[in-house]
Amino acid sequence: MTSRRQFLKSLAAASAGIALYNIPKAALAQHGIQKLTILHTNDIHCHIDPFSPTDPTYAGRGGLARLSGLIQQIRLQEENVLLLDSGDMFQGTPYFNYYKGELILKVMSEIGYEASTIGNHEFDNGLDALNKALDHTKFPFINSNYDFSQTKLYDRFNRYVVYRKNGIKIGIYGLGVELQGLVSDDNYEGTIYNDPVIVAREMETYLKQDKKCDLVICLSHLGYQYENDKISDLTLAPQTKYTDLILGGHTHTFLDKPVEVKNADGNRVIINQVGWGGMVLGRLDFYFDTAGKEMTLAYTEQILNQG
């Protein structure tokens, strides 16, 4: 019989050019393998409906309403699914102008998002409005590097969350972009921005060593890449040790496929970002040897939301 390790290696090798959706569950179970499917979005910007048919760039594409159909279809196919978002669901359409953040958070809750980090546009109407909007969410917001202790939001955010999916333990922390220069001072007054690199090292160590997580995820709203030395997902990853996956936002970057970067110990960190407006659904399938706690990323796909 093929060993678990050999089976994982064969999955990783096959995934170079083959979609692995249809591996029988019995085959995975025979080898003691658990599959985890991570779905993710970023920078939805209140695009609940598709873009207008007359939009010069994105006509008829995107929208969270239609994206929800893709999500539900995958949930029917897969046993262990985790749906995440990387911030900036506020601002961008009349839905935000009229309903503020209430409607988009209700919609995301109904779809079944399990966690999100906070983006800079969540501050657009100030802390009081954000605090009120958060009453309408049924999933946790995670941020590890903003200190809200001197604001009304002092108890509204998790520094981390740990999920369990059929024996797989997933730890998630969140990082936000520096607000100065992006957000009006009055709209985040009292919020302290802490160095994302220092915080990332603290959180990943805690989740991996203390919480014994099999997979450590960073929900990032730092941005994918900059021409200057501003911290980004690409510059953060090499300074980490235990973060396996960075799901990014803020720069509206459409990646054809996830990017792999070496961390401080020479191990792989996966970075992904899926544009904006609900035009793409990110999907990453991880396979775990639940006995040996080995892991491989065996298939990835960016699913276009084109109707």
N, C-alpha and C positions, 0 to 999 in steps of 0.2 A: 504494500500500500504506500502511496506517495505520502511523504511526511508533510506536516503542516508547513514547515519552512519551505520545502520544495513547491508546495501548492501556492504559497504566497508569491514566490519568485516567478512562477509560471503566469500568475495573474498580472504581475507588474510587467513582464515581458510582452504578454499578449496585448496589453492596453496601449502599446505604442501605435497600433494602427487599427484596433478592433474595439467596437463598443461591447461592453461586457454586461449589458442589462440582463441578458437572458440566462445567466448561469443558474442552474436549478438550485433552489434552496437546500434540497437534500444533499447536493454535492458539497455545499458550504458546511452544512451541519456534520457531514461525515468526517470532515477534516477539522472540526472544532473552530470554524471560521465564522465570525460575525461581520456583517456588512453595515456600515453607517453611511447614509446619504445626507450630505449637507447641501441645502439650498440657500441661496443668499441674494440680497439686493442691496443697492445703495443709492442715495440721492434721488429718491422717488419724486420729491418736490411736488407733492399733492396731485400728481398725474394719475388720478383714479380712472379717468376715461382715456382712450387712445388719443394720440395727437390728431388734430384736425386734418381732414382729407386735403386741405389746401396748404398745409404746412410745407414750406419749401424744402425742408430737409428730412423730416420724419413723418411724412403724411401717412396717417392710418396706423402707425406703429405704436407700440408701448401701451402703457396704462395698467394700473394695478388690478382693475376689475377683470381684465382678460388674463392677466398673469396668474390670477387665482385659479383659473381653470387648469393651467399647466401644473400648478402646485398640487391641486387635489388629485389630478391624474397620477402623478408620481407617488403620492401617498397611498393610492390604491395598489400600486405595483410593489412598493418597498415597505419593509417592516419597521425599520428604524430611520426616521427622517427628522432632521433638525433644521428649522427655518429661521434664518437670522438676517439682520439688517445693520448697515453701517452708518446710519444717520442721514440728516437732511431730508426727512420726509415732509417738513414744513416748507411753505413758500413756493410760488411758481404758477399757480392757477387761481381763478376766482373762488375755488373751493376754500382756499386758505384765506382769501380776503374776507369772505363772508363767515365761515365757520371757525376761523383761526385754526388751531391744531386739533380741534375736537373730532371732526369728521374723519380725517386720515387715520387717527389713532383708533377710532372705532372700526374702521374698515380693516386695518391691519390686525386688530384683535380678532375680528370675525374670521379672517383668513387663517389665523392660528400661528402668527409669529410667536416665537419663543423667547427672543431677546433682541435688543437693539442697543447700539451706543448712541450718543447724542452728537449732533452736528452743530455747526455755528448758526445755521438758520433757525434752529429751535429757539434761539434767543431773540429773534427778530422783533417780537412784541414785548420783550422784557421778562423778568423773572416771575412776576405775578401771573402773567398770561400763560407762561410755561407751566407753572405750578397748577393752574386750573385745568389746563389741557391734559396733564398727566392723570387726572382723575378718570379719564375716559379710556385708559389703556389697561389691558388684562395681561400684559407681558412685562417683564422687568427691563428697565433701562440700566445699562451698565456703563459706568465711567470710573476709572481708577486714578486719573491724574488731575481732575478738577476738585478743588477743596471748596465745598459749599457750606462749610460749618458756620460761616458768618452770614448766611442768607436764609431765606424762607425755604430753600430747597435742601436743607441740611440732611433730611431723612428720605429723600425721594429717589436716590440712586444707589444701586449696588456697586460695590467695588469689584465684585466678581460673582459668578454664579456657577454652580456645578450641576451638571445633568447626568443622569444614568439612562443608558439605552441598552437593555438586554446584556448587562454585564460590562458594557463599555462606559468608562467614566470620563466625561468631557468637562474641562474647566475653561471658563471664558472670562477674560478681562477686557476692558475698553479704554481707548486712548482718544482724547480730543485735541483738536488743533488749537494753537495759541489764538486767543480771542482778540487781543489788542490789535487794532488796525482792520479787523474784519467786522467787528460788532461795535455798535455805539456803546461808549463807556457806561452809560446809564442802564443799558439793557443787561449787563452782567455784573453790576456793581456788587462788590464783596466776594466775587468768585476768584479763587486763587488758582493760577495755572502752574502745575508742577512738571518738571522735566520728564518727558515721556520715556526716555531711555532708562533713567533711574527707576521710574515706576514700573516699567515693563520688566526689568530684571527682578524687582521685588515680587511682583505678582506671579510671574512665571515660575519662580523658585518656590513660592508658597503653594501654587497649584500642583506642581509636579512632585515636590519632595514632601510637603506636609499633607496635601490632600490626595496624593497618589493618583493623579489623573493620567489616563492613558493617552489623551489628546488635549493639548493646550492651544486655545484659539484666542487671538487678539482681534477684537472688533475695532478697527481703526478709522478715525476720521482725520488723519494727518495729511492725506494726499499721497499719491503714488510716487511722484518724482518731481524735483524742481531743478532749475538751472543754477541756483545758488546753494548755500550750505544749510538751508532750512531742513529740519528733520522731516523725513518722509518714510513711507513703508520700505523703500529700497535701502535707505540708510539706517533704518532701525534694525532690520532683520539680521545683518552681520554682527550686531552688538548683543544679540540675545543668545540664550543657551538652551532653553526648554520650550520655546514657542514653536509649535509645529506648523501653524497656519495663521496668516494675516489676511483678513477680509477687509479691504479698504474702501474708502470713499473720498469725497471732497473735490477731487480733481476731474471727476466725470470721465475717467479713463476707460476706454473700451479695449480690453485685452482679448486677443484671439484665443489665448489659452493661459492658464496660470503660469506664473514665473517662479523658477526655483533659484534660491539664493543660499549660500553656505552661511551657517551661523558661526559664533565665536569658537565653537568646537569642531567646525568642519562638517556639521550635519545639515541636512536639508531643511530649509524653511520655505513653505509655499506661500506665494502672494497672489491674490486675485482681486480684481475689481471689474464691475460690469456696467460701466457707463452711467446712465441716469434715466429717469423718467419711466422706469419699468420696461425698458426696451429689451433687456436681456435678463434672463434668470441664470445665475451661476449654479453649477452643480459639481460637486466633488464626492466621489465614492471612495471610502476608506474600508479596507479589509483588515480585521484584527484576528490574530491568533489569541484567543481569550485565555489559553493556558500559559503560553510563553510570553504573552503581552507584546508580541511583535506586531508591527503595523506596516501596511503598504498602501500607497495611493495607486489604485489600479485603473482608474478611468476618470477623466474629467471632460466636461462639456459646457459650453456656453450656449444656452438655448434662446434663440431669437424669438421675440414676441411680436410676430408680424401679422397675426390673424390667420 
